[in-house]
């Protein structure tokens, strides 16, 4: 299927995230039209393929001549599937489905951690309005489809902060002290502000520098938080077989904080002034964690 041309852009890569299985099934689609305010714009980085689609329409990606956006065909890269992905425009986002039988797909936002879409799986683009769909070919070469969904109506008020909302996390009522929240905010800061390999949880030393404390203090506070969450049924934050083992749970803790909505960009904005004071005066006393 075909659509209107539009200017393209460039792209970056991030680390892998998570996806959920989504039932398949073809539906009828109206023909492509000219790019309008409700259209999503697709382009192949370093290529000539460009398409525009509106809600209910779908763009196919792969090496095959029948795909709307062809990648890895000039020159031929047989490590990429002939039919790699479908990008279906929904009312407020894009549904990315990996139709390859064995190859991974990556949804890479401009900021935040990327998601890996396994063969046969799918994920929505929420909460991101601009992102890249990345296919990895032979010798690690990347083929990138850039997506601009800013023309779609928002799924929620624009004033709400965007966070990685997939998968959904059911959160019991868990009370955290102001000090614990500030440390969690510093832990999540790179995930909320960066992209690519830099979009990971902050190190204990980085958190300590942000809050004006020692790394050992930060480690102990995070241990307390993890144990509290574990007592509330949040999985994957403590070691069952070796409770005293020095395992690194920074990333799982940060991902829980972001996906549960416990820490958002609004928290980061509010904490900036406190971080500045703490970095300037590391001997400043904080309330008990």
Secondary structure, 3 states (H helix, E strand, C coil): CCCCCCCCCCCCCCCCCCCECCCCCCCCCCCCCCCCCCCEEEEECCCCCEEEECCCCEEEEECCCCCCEECCECCECCCCCCCCEEEEECCCCEEEEECCCCCCEEEEECCCCCEEECCCCEEECCCCCEEEEEEECHHHCEEEEEEECCCCCCCCCCCCCCCCCCCCCCCCCCCCCHHHHHHHHHHHHHHHHCCHHHCCCCCHHHHHHHHCCCHHHHHHHHHHHHHHHHHCCCCCCCCCCCCCCCCCCHHHHHHHHHHCCCCCHHHHHHHHHHHHHHHHCCCCCCCCC
